[in-house]
């Protein structure tokens, strides 16, 4: 599988280790940087590129790393069509794929050991989307909102005047 990876300075060493582990596992890894350590770098530069690449290659997945993973997740989610999830356990990584069909996982490199990060990524990459109707419907609501800006209807709420 092709895996796009991006980080900032806080995840730099973890990213470099992870790239090697993923390649050894047979994945085609595209490293979107950074390529040298710089404590002043900005995560959007690298994480947006990784998420853009995933959006352009529907069969690929992505990993974004940072200190907490929060900013990196936010950046990836700004890319149209991308669903990025913050994982803090193997279970949250699996559920991101299984229930949300997330294409990008964000992880806080300062929050976890490298072994934990590797396990979270392995779980994410190995888990297929369940394709259950309830999950597909929810993803559809999000995709429609992203495309149109229209909120999903509130169940049981009165309709605005003029609508039936």
MDAnalysis code that builds the backbone (N, CA, C; Angstrom):
import MDAnalysis as mda
import numpy as np

u = mda.Universe.empty(492, n_residues=164, atom_resindex=np.repeat(np.arange(164), 3), trajectory=True)
u.add_TopologyAttr("name", ["N", "CA", "C"] * 164)
u.add_TopologyAttr("resid", np.arange(1, 165))
u.add_TopologyAttr("resname", ["UNK", "UNK", "UNK", "UNK", "UNK", "UNK", "UNK", "UNK", "UNK", "UNK", "UNK", "UNK", "UNK", "UNK", "UNK", "UNK", "UNK", "UNK", "UNK", "UNK", "UNK", "UNK", "UNK", "UNK", "UNK", "UNK", "UNK", "UNK", "UNK", "UNK", "UNK", "UNK", "UNK", "UNK", "UNK", "UNK", "UNK", "UNK", "UNK", "UNK", "UNK", "UNK", "UNK", "UNK", "UNK", "UNK", "UNK", "UNK", "UNK", "UNK", "UNK", "UNK", "UNK", "UNK", "UNK", "UNK", "UNK", "UNK", "UNK", "UNK", "UNK", "UNK", "UNK", "UNK", "UNK", "UNK", "UNK", "UNK", "UNK", "UNK", "UNK", "UNK", "UNK", "UNK", "UNK", "UNK", "UNK", "UNK", "UNK", "UNK", "UNK", "UNK", "UNK", "UNK", "UNK", "UNK", "UNK", "UNK", "UNK", "UNK", "UNK", "UNK", "UNK", "UNK", "UNK", "UNK", "UNK", "UNK", "UNK", "UNK", "UNK", "UNK", "UNK", "UNK", "UNK", "UNK", "UNK", "UNK", "UNK", "UNK", "UNK", "UNK", "UNK", "UNK", "UNK", "UNK", "UNK", "UNK", "UNK", "UNK", "UNK", "UNK", "UNK", "UNK", "UNK", "UNK", "UNK", "UNK", "UNK", "UNK", "UNK", "UNK", "UNK", "UNK", "UNK", "UNK", "UNK", "UNK", "UNK", "UNK", "UNK", "UNK", "UNK", "UNK", "UNK", "UNK", "UNK", "UNK", "UNK", "UNK", "UNK", "UNK", "UNK", "UNK", "UNK", "UNK", "UNK", "UNK", "UNK", "UNK", "UNK", "UNK", "UNK", "UNK"])
u.atoms.positions = np.array([
    [0.847, -1.178, 0.000],
    [0.000, 0.000, 0.000],
    [0.889, 1.237, 0.000],
    [0.432, 2.270, -0.702],
    [1.154, 3.542, -0.680],
    [0.697, 4.320, 0.548],
    [1.669, 4.798, 1.324],
    [1.404, 5.536, 2.553],
    [2.137, 6.871, 2.479],
    [1.375, 7.956, 2.606],
    [1.940, 9.309, 2.592],
    [2.142, 9.760, 4.037],
    [3.328, 10.279, 4.324],
    [3.690, 10.635, 5.695],
    [4.174, 12.081, 5.737],
    [3.712, 12.818, 6.755],
    [4.174, 14.183, 6.982],
    [4.195, 14.469, 8.470],
    [5.018, 15.427, 8.873],
    [5.164, 15.726, 10.292],
    [5.645, 17.159, 10.476],
    [6.053, 17.461, 11.671],
    [6.784, 18.684, 11.974],
    [8.000, 18.275, 12.800],
    [8.660, 19.258, 13.378],
    [9.881, 18.951, 14.144],
    [9.610, 18.007, 15.313],
    [8.429, 18.102, 15.926],
    [8.127, 17.270, 17.097],
    [8.019, 15.792, 16.743],
    [7.671, 15.500, 15.513],
    [7.550, 14.110, 15.087],
    [8.649, 13.665, 14.143],
    [9.666, 14.508, 13.959],
    [10.702, 14.256, 12.952],
    [11.383, 12.901, 13.133],
    [11.893, 12.626, 14.306],
    [12.600, 11.354, 14.529],
    [11.649, 10.166, 14.429],
    [10.458, 10.321, 14.971],
    [9.458, 9.251, 14.891],
    [9.109, 8.964, 13.440],
    [8.919, 10.022, 12.647],
    [8.609, 9.842, 11.222],
    [9.711, 9.069, 10.524],
    [10.955, 9.445, 10.773],
    [12.067, 8.766, 10.108],
    [12.105, 7.285, 10.462],
    [11.883, 6.952, 11.728],
    [11.833, 5.547, 12.137],
    [10.645, 4.838, 11.504],
    [9.493, 5.505, 11.501],
    [8.272, 4.909, 10.979],
    [8.396, 4.630, 9.484],
    [8.984, 5.544, 8.742],
    [9.184, 5.337, 7.311],
    [9.950, 4.044, 7.071],
    [10.994, 3.818, 7.843],
    [11.790, 2.596, 7.681],
    [10.986, 1.347, 8.024],
    [10.250, 1.396, 9.120],
    [9.441, 0.246, 9.542],
    [8.380, -0.070, 8.486],
    [7.738, 0.956, 7.960],
    [6.702, 0.743, 6.950],
    [7.292, 0.174, 5.664],
    [8.441, 0.676, 5.270],
    [9.087, 0.142, 4.063],
    [9.484, -1.316, 4.258],
    [10.010, -1.637, 5.440],
    [10.374, -3.029, 5.738],
    [9.158, -3.939, 5.713],
    [7.982, -3.379, 6.026],
    [6.740, -4.165, 6.010],
    [6.158, -4.274, 4.601],
    [6.818, -3.673, 3.625],
    [6.386, -3.801, 2.243],
    [5.551, -2.661, 1.705],
    [5.367, -1.617, 2.486],
    [4.587, -0.468, 2.019],
    [5.451, 0.451, 1.161],
    [4.818, 1.096, 0.208],
    [5.484, 2.138, -0.574],
    [5.233, 3.451, 0.171],
    [6.261, 4.004, 0.758],
    [6.117, 5.193, 1.590],
    [6.574, 6.424, 0.815],
    [5.736, 7.452, 0.844],
    [6.099, 8.742, 0.278],
    [6.256, 9.700, 1.448],
    [7.471, 10.148, 1.655],
    [7.820, 11.032, 2.773],
    [7.673, 12.479, 2.296],
    [6.725, 13.196, 2.890],
    [6.477, 14.587, 2.515],
    [7.220, 15.565, 3.413],
    [8.099, 15.051, 4.256],
    [8.969, 15.908, 5.055],
    [8.442, 16.169, 6.443],
    [9.264, 16.925, 7.145],
    [10.504, 17.589, 6.742],
    [11.649, 16.585, 6.568],
    [12.670, 17.053, 5.893],
    [13.805, 16.190, 5.581],
    [15.037, 16.515, 6.416],
    [15.001, 17.656, 7.099],
    [16.031, 18.027, 8.069],
    [15.313, 18.582, 9.292],
    [15.906, 18.388, 10.447],
    [15.291, 18.886, 11.682],
    [15.412, 20.401, 11.748],
    [14.296, 21.062, 12.000],
    [14.268, 22.508, 12.193],
    [13.171, 22.797, 13.208],
    [13.561, 23.229, 14.399],
    [12.596, 23.466, 15.475],
    [11.584, 24.559, 15.131],
    [11.826, 25.304, 14.074],
    [10.920, 26.382, 13.690],
    [10.027, 26.003, 12.510],
    [10.042, 24.748, 12.090],
    [9.217, 24.407, 10.933],
    [7.733, 24.451, 11.293],
    [6.895, 24.463, 10.284],
    [5.453, 24.589, 10.446],
    [4.750, 23.355, 9.891],
    [3.995, 22.663, 10.747],
    [3.359, 21.403, 10.337],
    [2.456, 21.521, 9.114],
    [1.742, 22.641, 8.887],
    [0.885, 22.660, 7.695],
    [1.660, 22.441, 6.390],
    [2.894, 22.891, 6.335],
    [3.702, 22.746, 5.122],
    [3.792, 21.273, 4.712],
    [3.955, 20.391, 5.670],
    [4.195, 18.974, 5.397],
    [2.912, 18.143, 5.461],
    [2.056, 18.447, 6.424],
    [0.839, 17.649, 6.609],
    [-0.194, 17.907, 5.525],
    [-0.298, 19.149, 5.061],
    [-1.208, 19.419, 3.950],
    [-0.766, 18.678, 2.692],
    [0.537, 18.606, 2.458],
    [1.039, 17.886, 1.284],
    [0.727, 16.387, 1.380],
    [0.902, 15.825, 2.556],
    [0.603, 14.405, 2.726],
    [-0.886, 14.142, 2.494],
    [-1.744, 14.981, 3.061],
    [-3.191, 14.795, 2.902],
    [-3.630, 15.045, 1.461],
    [-3.054, 16.050, 0.794],
    [-3.360, 16.301, -0.617],
    [-3.019, 15.080, -1.461],
    [-1.887, 14.458, -1.173],
    [-1.465, 13.281, -1.936],
    [-2.437, 12.123, -1.721],
    [-2.918, 11.950, -0.492],
    [-3.904, 10.896, -0.217],
    [-5.199, 11.189, -0.971],
    [-5.628, 12.443, -0.975],
    [-6.852, 12.807, -1.695],
    [-6.713, 12.534, -3.191],
    [-5.514, 12.704, -3.710],
    [-5.268, 12.485, -5.137],
    [-5.128, 11.005, -5.490],
    [-4.868, 10.163, -4.498],
    [-4.688, 8.724, -4.707],
    [-5.633, 7.964, -3.788],
    [-6.854, 7.728, -4.209],
    [-7.863, 7.129, -3.330],
    [-7.502, 5.789, -2.704],
    [-6.592, 5.047, -3.275],
    [-6.216, 3.765, -2.678],
    [-5.076, 3.887, -1.676],
    [-4.589, 5.100, -1.448],
    [-3.502, 5.302, -0.492],
    [-4.071, 5.731, 0.857],
    [-3.207, 5.711, 1.868],
    [-3.560, 6.212, 3.198],
    [-2.443, 7.138, 3.663],
    [-2.699, 7.867, 4.749],
    [-1.714, 8.819, 5.236],
    [-1.518, 8.767, 6.727],
    [-0.348, 9.228, 7.144],
    [0.009, 9.348, 8.553],
    [0.604, 10.734, 8.750],
    [0.056, 11.484, 9.707],
    [0.634, 12.773, 10.070],
    [0.970, 12.742, 11.559],
    [2.138, 13.252, 11.862],
    [2.658, 13.212, 13.229],
    [3.010, 14.617, 13.691],
    [2.896, 14.834, 14.980],
    [3.312, 16.086, 15.590],
    [3.476, 15.864, 17.073],
    [3.599, 16.926, 17.824],
    [3.735, 16.783, 19.270],
    [2.526, 16.094, 19.872],
    [1.349, 16.663, 19.622],
    [0.104, 16.073, 20.128],
    [-0.690, 15.378, 19.035],
    [-0.448, 15.743, 17.792],
    [-1.229, 15.230, 16.666],
    [-2.437, 16.091, 16.356],
    [-2.797, 17.010, 17.245],
    [-3.999, 17.815, 17.045],
    [-3.900, 18.747, 15.847],
    [-2.855, 19.560, 15.789],
    [-2.702, 20.488, 14.673],
    [-2.584, 19.758, 13.355],
    [-1.890, 18.639, 13.376],
    [-1.686, 17.861, 12.169],
    [-3.005, 17.277, 11.668],
    [-3.843, 16.832, 12.601],
    [-5.170, 16.331, 12.230],
    [-6.007, 17.464, 11.640],
    [-5.971, 18.614, 12.265],
    [-6.734, 19.763, 11.767],
    [-6.274, 20.113, 10.356],
    [-4.966, 20.157, 10.141],
    [-4.435, 20.478, 8.814],
    [-4.933, 19.472, 7.775],
    [-4.801, 18.195, 8.070],
    [-5.230, 17.165, 7.112],
    [-6.724, 17.275, 6.821],
    [-7.512, 17.596, 7.823],
    [-8.957, 17.710, 7.626],
    [-9.358, 18.925, 6.800],
    [-8.457, 19.845, 6.570],
    [-8.747, 21.001, 5.717],
    [-8.713, 20.640, 4.240],
    [-8.147, 19.489, 3.911],
    [-8.074, 19.047, 2.520],
    [-9.416, 18.437, 2.136],
    [-10.012, 18.980, 1.087],
    [-11.336, 18.517, 0.655],
    [-11.321, 17.003, 0.417],
    [-12.310, 16.341, 1.020],
    [-12.467, 14.904, 0.841],
    [-11.697, 14.046, 1.826],
    [-10.884, 14.656, 2.653],
    [-10.084, 13.885, 3.613],
    [-10.795, 13.826, 4.957],
    [-10.766, 12.637, 5.537],
    [-11.208, 12.429, 6.907],
    [-9.983, 11.952, 7.674],
    [-9.517, 12.800, 8.571],
    [-8.345, 12.480, 9.391],
    [-8.801, 12.300, 10.829],
    [-8.259, 11.294, 11.485],
    [-8.648, 10.976, 12.849],
    [-7.414, 10.953, 13.747],
    [-7.561, 11.480, 14.942],
    [-6.505, 11.432, 15.949],
    [-6.596, 10.085, 16.669],
    [-5.503, 9.339, 16.657],
    [-5.483, 8.035, 17.333],
    [-4.582, 8.104, 18.554],
    [-5.051, 7.521, 19.649],
    [-4.252, 7.452, 20.872],
    [-4.181, 6.028, 21.410],
    [-4.692, 5.096, 20.611],
    [-4.633, 3.681, 20.972],
    [-4.819, 2.875, 19.693],
    [-4.550, 1.590, 19.781],
    [-4.804, 0.732, 18.620],
    [-6.291, 0.719, 18.296],
    [-7.128, 0.715, 19.333],
    [-8.568, 0.687, 19.113],
    [-9.055, 1.936, 18.389],
    [-8.584, 3.128, 18.794],
    [-9.039, 4.336, 18.098],
    [-8.523, 4.359, 16.665],
    [-7.357, 3.807, 16.421],
    [-6.834, 3.731, 15.054],
    [-7.699, 2.802, 14.204],
    [-8.060, 1.646, 14.761],
    [-8.922, 0.698, 14.027],
    [-10.301, 1.298, 13.769],
    [-10.887, 1.918, 14.792],
    [-12.226, 2.488, 14.634],
    [-12.248, 3.630, 13.626],
    [-11.157, 4.368, 13.526],
    [-11.082, 5.448, 12.540],
    [-11.278, 4.901, 11.137],
    [-10.713, 3.742, 10.872],
    [-10.874, 3.114, 9.557],
    [-12.226, 2.401, 9.460],
    [-12.522, 1.572, 10.453],
    [-13.700, 0.705, 10.412],
    [-15.007, 1.489, 10.355],
    [-15.145, 2.526, 11.188],
    [-16.399, 3.264, 11.286],
    [-16.420, 4.552, 10.477],
    [-15.262, 5.200, 10.317],
    [-15.223, 6.523, 9.701],
    [-14.568, 6.547, 8.333],
    [-14.030, 5.425, 7.907],
    [-13.300, 5.346, 6.644],
    [-12.277, 6.475, 6.547],
    [-11.603, 6.749, 7.669],
    [-10.558, 7.779, 7.688],
    [-9.438, 7.346, 6.759],
    [-8.925, 8.308, 6.012],
    [-7.814, 8.018, 5.105],
    [-6.482, 8.465, 5.698],
    [-6.536, 9.274, 6.748],
    [-5.325, 9.787, 7.391],
    [-5.459, 9.592, 8.890],
    [-4.382, 9.115, 9.510],
    [-4.337, 9.014, 10.962],
    [-3.320, 10.027, 11.477],
    [-3.686, 10.723, 12.541],
    [-2.802, 11.683, 13.205],
    [-2.424, 11.110, 14.561],
    [-1.151, 11.250, 14.900],
    [-0.671, 10.706, 16.171],
    [0.290, 11.700, 16.806],
    [0.188, 11.838, 18.115],
    [1.094, 12.693, 18.872],
    [2.379, 11.953, 19.204],
    [3.456, 12.332, 18.552],
    [4.743, 11.654, 18.763],
    [5.303, 11.899, 20.161],
    [4.924, 13.008, 20.790],
    [5.390, 13.289, 22.149],
    [4.510, 12.626, 23.210],
    [3.415, 12.047, 22.776],
    [2.457, 11.432, 23.689],
    [2.648, 9.929, 23.817],
    [3.421, 9.346, 22.893],
    [3.519, 7.889, 22.817],
    [4.941, 7.461, 22.500],
    [5.278, 6.261, 22.931],
    [6.571, 5.681, 22.555],
    [6.536, 5.333, 21.067],
    [7.707, 5.116, 20.490],
    [7.729, 4.735, 19.082],
    [6.995, 3.418, 18.871],
    [7.161, 2.467, 19.766],
    [6.472, 1.182, 19.620],
    [4.960, 1.366, 19.582],
    [4.438, 2.254, 20.410],
    [2.992, 2.518, 20.390],
    [2.585, 3.140, 19.055],
    [3.337, 4.138, 18.612],
    [3.033, 4.784, 17.331],
    [2.997, 3.742, 16.217],
    [4.001, 2.882, 16.184],
    [4.071, 1.850, 15.143],
    [2.861, 0.917, 15.219],
    [2.435, 0.566, 16.422],
    [1.256, -0.303, 16.570],
    [-0.010, 0.406, 16.105],
    [-0.151, 1.690, 16.426],
    [-1.336, 2.441, 16.005],
    [-1.393, 2.510, 14.478],
    [-0.259, 2.802, 13.866],
    [-0.215, 2.914, 12.407],
    [-0.481, 1.555, 11.768],
    [0.103, 0.514, 12.303],
    [-0.118, -0.830, 11.773],
    [-1.598, -1.194, 11.840],
    [-2.254, -0.902, 12.963],
    [-3.685, -1.185, 13.111],
    [-4.492, -0.375, 12.105],
    [-4.159, 0.887, 11.944],
    [-4.854, 1.760, 10.993],
    [-4.744, 1.214, 9.573],
    [-3.530, 0.889, 9.161],
    [-3.306, 0.422, 7.791],
    [-3.937, -0.937, 7.519],
    [-4.040, -1.765, 8.543],
    [-4.548, -3.134, 8.362],
    [-6.069, -3.231, 8.422],
    [-6.738, -2.181, 8.866],
    [-8.179, -2.249, 9.087],
    [-8.943, -1.716, 7.883],
    [-9.835, -2.515, 7.331],
    [-10.669, -2.030, 6.228],
    [-11.895, -1.277, 6.775],
    [-12.482, -0.464, 5.921],
    [-13.745, 0.197, 6.247],
    [-14.837, -0.869, 6.279],
    [-15.712, -0.809, 7.270],
    [-16.752, -1.831, 7.449],
    [-17.828, -1.789, 6.366],
    [-18.058, -0.645, 5.771],
    [-19.114, -0.428, 4.775],
    [-20.510, -0.653, 5.334],
    [-20.644, -0.602, 6.664],
    [-21.974, -0.725, 7.265],
    [-22.807, 0.497, 6.877],
    [-24.078, 0.247, 6.627],
    [-24.979, 1.292, 6.146],
    [-25.002, 2.516, 7.073],
    [-25.034, 2.296, 8.383],
    [-25.119, 3.437, 9.302],
    [-23.874, 4.307, 9.205],
    [-22.708, 3.693, 9.024],
    [-21.474, 4.465, 8.898],
    [-21.403, 5.167, 7.552],
    [-21.835, 4.479, 6.509],
    [-21.842, 5.071, 5.170],
    [-22.778, 6.276, 5.121],
    [-23.920, 6.166, 5.790],
    [-24.856, 7.288, 5.845],
    [-24.259, 8.502, 6.543],
    [-23.543, 8.272, 7.632],
    [-22.924, 9.382, 8.370],
    [-21.827, 10.046, 7.546],
    [-21.036, 9.224, 6.877],
    [-19.976, 9.775, 6.022],
    [-20.607, 10.575, 4.884],
    [-21.723, 10.077, 4.356],
    [-22.440, 10.804, 3.311],
    [-22.908, 12.169, 3.786],
    [-23.402, 12.242, 5.020],
    [-23.825, 13.534, 5.576],
    [-22.652, 14.515, 5.612],
    [-21.501, 14.030, 6.056],
    [-20.315, 14.889, 6.128],
    [-19.866, 15.326, 4.734],
    [-19.890, 14.399, 3.794],
    [-19.469, 14.729, 2.424],
    [-20.415, 15.749, 1.797],
    [-21.717, 15.580, 2.018],
    [-22.682, 16.548, 1.481],
    [-22.470, 17.917, 2.118],
    [-22.242, 17.956, 3.412],
    [-22.000, 19.237, 4.089],
    [-20.740, 19.897, 3.525],
    [-19.697, 19.100, 3.336],
    [-18.449, 19.637, 2.794],
    [-18.678, 20.230, 1.404],
    [-19.492, 19.587, 0.597],
    [-19.729, 20.029, -0.774],
    [-20.704, 21.197, -0.867],
    [-21.722, 21.212, 0.008],
    [-22.803, 22.195, -0.149],
    [-22.917, 23.200, 0.995],
    [-22.383, 22.851, 2.166],
    [-22.542, 23.710, 3.338],
    [-23.895, 23.563, 4.014],
    [-24.714, 22.643, 3.518],
    [-26.039, 22.440, 4.105],
    [-25.958, 21.428, 5.236],
    [-26.553, 21.799, 6.374],
    [-26.576, 20.902, 7.520],
    [-27.539, 19.749, 7.291],
    [-27.235, 18.581, 7.849],
    [-28.206, 17.479, 7.770],
    [-29.460, 17.864, 8.556],
    [-30.621, 17.356, 8.154],
    [-31.852, 17.699, 8.870],
    [-31.830, 17.147, 10.299],
    [-32.443, 17.899, 11.210],
    [-32.586, 17.444, 12.590],
    [-33.766, 16.493, 12.666],
    [-33.561, 15.279, 13.154],
    [-34.695, 14.350, 13.275],
    [-35.739, 14.905, 14.245],
    [-36.987, 14.925, 13.816],
    [-38.080, 15.350, 14.683],
    [-38.215, 16.852, 14.850],
    [-37.339, 17.620, 14.263],
    [-37.418, 19.079, 14.396],
    [-38.421, 19.630, 13.389],
    [-39.108, 20.713, 13.779],
    [-40.030, 21.323, 12.809],
    [-39.246, 21.848, 11.611],
    [-39.841, 21.708, 10.433],
    [-39.207, 22.192, 9.214],
    [-39.402, 23.709, 9.118],
    [-38.403, 24.408, 8.575],
    [-38.589, 25.857, 8.381],
    [-39.806, 26.114, 7.501],
    [-40.431, 27.275, 7.705],
    [-41.643, 27.579, 6.930],
    [-41.337, 27.492, 5.438],
    [-42.319, 27.008, 4.710],
    [-42.173, 26.873, 3.269],
    [-41.601, 25.514, 2.867],
    [-41.149, 24.703, 3.831],
    [-40.617, 23.372, 3.503],
    [-41.547, 22.319, 4.096],
    [-41.745, 21.262, 3.425],
    [-42.580, 20.166, 3.923],
    [-41.870, 18.874, 3.699],
])
